[in-house]
Amino acid sequence: MADQPKEVKLYGNEFSGYCTMVHAALKLKGVAHEYVKEDLQNKSEALLRHNPVYKKVPVLVVDGEPIAESLVILQYIDDVWKNPPLLPEDPYQRAKVRFWAGFVYQKLVPPTYDIRRSEGDARKKAEEEFVANLITMENGVREELWSAGGSFIDGEKPGLIDVIMGSCYKGLKYLEDVAGVKLVEKDRTPLLCSCMEAFAQLDVVKTA
Ligand SMILES: N[C@@H](CCC(=O)N[C@@H](CS)C(=O)NCC(=O)O)C(=O)O
């Protein structure tokens, strides 16, 4: 077995859902790490050096080697620290989880930016787009990934989709308040709502 990494540093910001995902994954797996808080208005030389392409957080630096982009980092974490696993073992199931993880980034995140940047009819349109896409995801995840019987999508333990969606929950609730929109409603998307709520209640998440 390859040696376990010795030094793990997460460059992050507490207002970023992407950083919460990575921080929560490290905590779920019990990985000892240092959290380096970045001021996004005044980025550190270290962040710019570690992520010269996007210049964004999160960046995970493992024994001096940087890894950028939250979805890439989450999968790296799952590859290196196996337990508890975030992805299923079966390749087809893994592919399905990755599909829905990609859906969050491609179909749910963009309308939240549009909601923040717009007002009036444009904001309403972005809200409708977000809700329609969340319903699509609810139905897809229920049909393809859900194992009834636990608080999370695949049962008792949170997996990759729980980590991603659960880490966005607080930010979505905040956006609902400041923008006067309704994004996450139990009667529309009960499975995703209850998984996000259960994830937000985990101790490791409250401290991430
Ligand atoms: N696709 C990136 C997005 C990361 C991202 O947007 N990070 C924001 C904080 S939420 C950031 O660093 N913003 C600073 C900037 O854009 O200058 C990921 O998944 O990691």
The ligand as a Gaussian input file, in Angstrom:
#p B3LYP/6-31G(d) Opt

LIG

0 1
 N      -15.083000      25.370000      -9.899000
 C      -14.423000      25.785000      -8.676000
 C      -15.124000      27.004000      -8.143000
 C      -14.421000      27.602000      -6.930000
 C      -14.891000      29.012000      -6.643000
 O      -15.726000      29.589000      -7.357000
 N      -14.344000      29.571000      -5.563000
 C      -14.674000      30.930000      -5.198000
 C      -15.198000      30.976000      -3.760000
 S      -16.795000      30.210000      -3.694000
 C      -13.432000      31.794000      -5.264000
 O      -12.335000      31.384000      -4.936000
 N      -13.632000      33.047000      -5.682000
 C      -12.581000      34.004000      -5.768000
 C      -12.470000      34.598000      -7.142000
 O      -13.236000      34.219000      -8.033000
 O      -11.623000      35.462000      -7.336000
 C      -14.437000      24.629000      -7.687000
 O      -15.308000      23.754000      -7.817000
 O      -13.556000      24.549000      -6.825000

